[in-house]
Amino acid sequence: MEDRGRYELLVMKTVKPIVRTASLDDLPVLLEFEQGLIDAERPMDPHIQSGNISYYSIEGFIRSNNSEVIVATLNDEIVASGYARILDDKH
């Protein structure tokens, strides 16, 4: 097991992630990520409905001029994602 940790550390040092703007082609993976997040949160929040639900429209964020969705890839596989939105001030 210790050798595996060294190998993973070596890979992390030699393989650099690529961060880029998400495209609609990334949507299936991003939706899978979202369901994974919801599945992880469900045991801690009894108000989350069962089945596939969505917290927000990832496709809408990708298409919007007021948001940016990014993905990080390693070896052409999406391994992380995030987003930012510009919202009007509520005050």
Summary of the structure (lengths in Angstrom):
residues: 91
radius of gyration: 16.8
end to end distance: 54.4
largest distance: 55.2
contacts: 176
relative contact order: 0.20
helix: 44%
strand: 23%
